[in-house]
């Protein structure tokens, strides 16, 4: 479980990871290795969150939430897949 607040947590199995090729500088490494990370989290029913938190989350996420209720976070700042994964998780929390 990933602790968001003392009263709210997310099950790690509900997070889907996709690894994609990053664009930008980095030499030949960016053409060969999928270092960019895309985190996908299907927002659960509003009852999992405290009152009003689900609506607030959707409002704050804006265009990062699809019509199907999937939150998509991208991380591609680092040349390492692991560092980008950590950054995506930090954005979620």
PyMOL commands that set and color helices and strands:
alter all, ss='L'
color gray80, all
select helices_A, chain A and resi 12-14+29-32+46-48+53-64+81-92
alter helices_A, ss='H'
color red, helices_A
select strands_A, chain A and resi 2-5+8-10+15-20+36-42+70-75
alter strands_A, ss='S'
color yellow, strands_A
deselect
rebuild
show_as cartoon
